[in-house]
Amino acid sequence: MPLIPTITEKSLQLLRFLPRVNHLNLVRNPYAPNKVRTNLYILFKNHSFSTANKQQRNKEPKRPDRRQYPPLSLYQLQLMIDSGRINPEEPIDLATLCNTNVYHMNPFDRHFGVHLIDEGLDVFTAKVNIEVQYAKESVIAAIERNGGIITTAFYDIKSVIALHDATKFFKSGEPIPRRMLPPPDCIDYYSDAKNRGYLADPEKIAEERFLLSQKYGYKLPDIKLDPLYKRLTLRKDPRQVFFGLEPGWVVNLKDKQILRPSDHLLQEYYKS
C-alpha cells in the first residue's frame, strides 16, 4: 500500500479521539515571541477622533432643560384601579397617580409628567377620565373604546412640583401657581386634536375620536348617554393645576380653609 493513504488514515483515526478545539482548551503558545507592535496609524487616528469628539462636545450646548416623562403602563393603571388605589369615577391626573405611591417620579430630575404606554393594552377595561402628558395613538384608542376620555396636557416644572406632593405643597402656605403655557416645541403637540391636546378644538377632538374608532374597528360609545357624563367631561382650565382649585388660592390644611385673593390686581394676574 502507498505511504500517503496510511498517513491519512492514521491522522483521521487520531482526530477521532482528540478533543474538539474550543475556547475552553485554547491556551497561549508559551514559545511565541513576546513582541509589542504599535500601529502608529491607528494610534494617531484614535487620538484625532477622540480630540475631534471632545471639541465637538465642547461646542454643543448642554441640555439641562431636557424634559423627561417616566412611563406608566395600562396594565399598571388597571391594577391601581382593581386594587382600590384609584377611583375610576373621579378624574385622574398627575396628583392622583403620585398619591398611589406606586407611580414614582421626581420633578428635580426634570420629570415633567406621565407617559402612558400600551403595555397591557388587551387587559385594560376601565372607563376613566385621565389626563397625562404623552400617549400614543394605540393608548388613546384603548381608553376611548371603553367609553373613557383621555387628555394630554403640559405642566411647567413649578406646577409639577405642586402636583407631585400636594400635601407638602399645601403645608408650605404658597398660593397655587398659575400653569404656564407650553414652550414653542410643544405647542403643536398639545394643540393637535389627534393627540387629544388640551389646547385643541373640542369639535375637532370629537371628529378625531370617531375617525380613530373607524381605524381600529370598535364602536365608539356615546358618552352623552353615560350617567357619569359630567365626570367624564370634566377638564381643567389651561391655567389650572388642581381639579376644583383655582390659581392664587391658598389651602390651609390645619384649619381646613381656602384663602382666596381679594386684591383686584392679583385676581387679574391669576385669571390671565
C-alpha positions as a printed Julia matrix, in Angstrom:
272×3 Matrix{Float64}:
   0.0    0.0    0.0
   1.3    3.5   -0.71
   2.54   5.66   2.15
   0.13   8.58   1.78
  -3.11   6.67   2.43
  -1.6    5.13   5.54
  -0.65   8.53   6.99
  -4.07   9.91   6.1
  -5.86   7.06   7.8
  -3.73   7.41  10.93
  -4.36  11.13  11.03
  -8.12  10.67  10.72
  -8.1    7.98  13.39
  -6.16  10.28  15.72
  -8.61  13.12  15.17
 -11.49  10.89  16.23
 -10.11  10.66  19.78
  -8.77  14.18  20.18
 -11.0   16.8   21.89
 -12.69  19.43  19.82
 -11.0   22.82  19.7
 -12.97  25.46  21.57
 -12.43  28.47  23.81
 -12.11  26.22  26.88
  -9.0   24.36  25.75
  -7.2   27.11  23.87
  -4.04  28.42  25.57
  -1.4   30.86  24.58
   1.68  29.42  22.9
   4.47  29.7   25.52
   7.14  29.61  22.84
   5.74  32.5   20.8
   7.93  35.63  20.79
   6.59  38.37  23.05
   6.56  41.36  20.74
   4.57  44.53  21.25
   3.6   46.16  18.0
   2.19  49.63  17.83
   0.27  50.71  14.8
   1.08  54.39  14.59
  -1.7   54.99  12.07
  -4.38  53.55  14.35
  -2.94  55.38  17.36
  -2.96  58.69  15.52
  -6.42  58.05  14.12
  -7.9   57.25  17.55
  -6.24  60.27  19.09
  -7.56  62.53  16.35
 -11.05  61.04  16.62
 -11.2   61.48  20.4
  -9.87  65.03  20.12
 -12.45  65.9   17.47
 -15.23  64.42  19.6
 -14.06  66.41  22.6
 -14.04  69.61  20.61
 -17.5   68.82  19.21
 -18.86  68.16  22.7
 -17.44  71.45  23.89
 -19.21  73.26  21.07
 -22.58  71.61  21.69
 -24.7   73.41  24.29
 -25.69  71.44  27.35
 -29.35  70.44  27.73
 -30.24  70.69  31.41
 -33.81  71.55  30.37
 -34.46  68.27  28.58
 -37.92  67.1   29.62
 -38.49  63.51  30.65
 -41.72  61.57  31.13
 -41.5   58.39  33.26
 -43.7   55.65  31.77
 -46.88  54.22  33.22
 -48.4   51.18  31.54
 -52.09  50.49  31.02
 -51.57  47.27  32.98
 -50.32  49.23  35.99
 -53.21  51.66  35.69
 -55.72  48.78  35.61
 -54.03  47.23  38.64
 -54.26  50.51  40.57
 -57.98  50.66  39.82
 -58.61  46.99  40.7
 -56.7   47.32  43.98
 -58.69  50.41  45.01
 -55.81  52.86  44.84
 -57.64  54.91  42.19
 -61.34  55.65  41.95
 -62.23  55.39  38.22
 -65.33  57.54  38.73
 -63.16  60.54  39.61
 -60.87  62.42  37.16
 -57.31  61.08  37.14
 -54.33  63.39  36.8
 -50.7   63.53  37.87
 -51.62  64.21  41.5
 -53.88  61.14  41.58
 -51.16  58.87  40.21
 -48.48  60.19  42.58
 -50.78  59.72  45.58
 -50.94  55.97  44.9
 -47.26  55.58  45.92
 -46.96  53.13  43.05
 -46.08  55.55  40.28
 -42.82  57.31  41.06
 -41.31  60.41  39.52
 -39.01  63.22  40.63
 -39.52  66.76  39.31
 -35.96  67.64  40.34
 -34.72  65.09  37.78
 -36.55  67.04  35.04
 -39.59  64.74  35.13
 -42.49  66.67  33.64
 -45.27  64.12  33.92
 -46.63  60.8   32.76
 -46.01  58.87  29.56
 -48.88  56.38  29.29
 -47.64  53.33  27.35
 -49.56  50.47  25.71
 -48.26  47.57  27.83
 -51.38  45.72  28.96
 -53.42  47.04  26.07
 -55.56  43.89  25.8
 -56.43  43.66  29.51
 -57.37  47.28  30.11
 -61.13  47.51  30.64
 -61.62  50.55  32.88
 -63.66  53.59  31.88
 -61.73  56.62  33.06
 -61.27  60.33  32.54
 -57.49  60.6   32.61
 -55.03  63.4   31.95
 -51.46  62.52  31.01
 -48.59  64.31  29.34
 -47.88  61.95  26.45
 -49.68  58.99  24.87
 -49.53  57.16  21.55
 -52.46  56.53  19.24
 -52.92  52.93  20.41
 -53.19  54.06  24.03
 -55.76  56.7   23.12
 -57.8   54.05  21.32
 -57.62  51.71  24.35
 -59.05  54.43  26.61
 -61.79  55.57  24.25
 -63.03  52.12  23.22
 -64.14  51.61  26.84
 -66.05  54.89  26.83
 -63.31  56.87  28.56
 -61.73  60.25  27.93
 -58.02  60.97  27.66
 -56.36  64.39  27.53
 -52.72  65.28  27.05
 -51.68  68.4   28.93
 -48.47  70.27  29.68
 -47.33  71.43  33.12
 -44.37  73.63  33.86
 -41.92  72.38  36.47
 -43.37  74.53  39.28
 -46.82  73.07  38.67
 -45.36  69.54  38.5
 -43.72  70.04  41.91
 -47.09  71.07  43.36
 -48.88  68.06  41.84
 -46.15  65.6   42.78
 -46.69  66.09  46.52
 -49.83  68.13  47.04
 -49.83  67.76  50.82
 -46.3   69.1   51.12
 -47.14  71.96  48.79
 -50.28  72.97  50.71
 -48.37  72.87  54.02
 -45.82  75.3   52.59
 -48.51  78.03  52.55
 -47.74  79.06  48.98
 -50.57  80.07  46.64
 -51.43  77.62  43.9
 -49.35  78.64  40.87
 -50.76  79.65  37.53
 -49.92  76.98  34.98
 -47.67  78.22  32.22
 -48.39  77.62  28.55
 -46.32  75.02  26.66
 -42.94  76.04  25.23
 -42.67  76.52  21.44
 -41.51  72.94  20.8
 -44.66  71.55  22.49
 -47.34  73.86  21.14
 -48.05  71.75  18.06
 -48.42  68.53  20.05
 -50.81  69.92  22.67
 -52.82  71.82  20.05
 -53.4   68.73  17.88
 -56.77  67.0   18.21
 -55.18  63.68  17.18
 -53.12  63.78  20.36
 -56.17  64.87  22.4
 -54.28  68.01  23.34
 -55.84  70.23  25.96
 -55.45  73.26  23.67
 -57.19  71.59  20.71
 -60.66  72.46  19.42
 -63.29  70.23  21.14
 -65.19  69.79  17.87
 -62.07  68.51  16.13
 -61.42  66.16  19.04
 -64.91  64.69  18.65
 -64.21  64.18  14.95
 -60.87  62.52  15.63
 -62.5   60.22  18.2
 -64.84  58.93  15.52
 -62.06  58.53  12.94
 -59.91  56.61  15.4
 -62.75  54.21  16.18
 -63.16  53.55  12.46
 -59.44  52.93  12.1
 -59.22  50.41  14.97
 -62.6   48.83  14.31
 -64.54  49.43  17.53
 -67.87  51.08  18.22
 -67.41  54.43  19.91
 -69.68  54.65  22.99
 -71.91  57.7   23.26
 -70.65  59.4   26.4
 -73.61  61.79  26.39
 -75.83  58.87  27.45
 -73.45  57.8   30.19
 -74.66  58.5   33.76
 -71.14  59.72  34.55
 -71.14  62.19  31.66
 -70.31  65.22  33.82
 -67.4   63.39  35.47
 -66.05  62.12  32.16
 -66.13  65.53  30.51
 -64.63  67.41  33.44
 -61.47  69.21  32.29
 -59.11  71.75  33.76
 -58.64  75.27  32.52
 -55.33  75.69  30.64
 -54.08  77.79  33.57
 -55.41  75.45  36.27
 -53.22  73.0   38.22
 -55.61  71.16  40.57
 -59.14  69.99  39.95
 -61.58  72.21  41.86
 -58.92  74.72  42.95
 -58.1   77.97  41.2
 -54.66  79.56  40.78
 -53.86  82.02  43.55
 -55.8   80.16  46.25
 -54.04  79.13  49.46
 -55.16  75.85  51.07
 -54.97  75.76  54.87
 -54.96  72.08  55.8
 -54.84  72.72  59.55
 -57.97  74.88  59.67
 -59.48  73.27  56.56
 -59.93  76.61  54.88
 -59.28  78.06  51.45
 -57.99  81.6   51.24
 -58.8   83.48  48.05
 -57.0   86.64  46.87
 -59.08  89.75  47.4
 -56.81  92.22  45.63
 -58.07  93.12  42.17
 -54.6   93.05  40.61
 -53.9   89.56  41.96
 -57.24  88.32  40.67
 -56.49  89.63  37.2
 -52.99  88.12  37.26
 -54.14  84.6   38.13
 -57.03  84.72  35.67
 -54.93  85.94  32.74
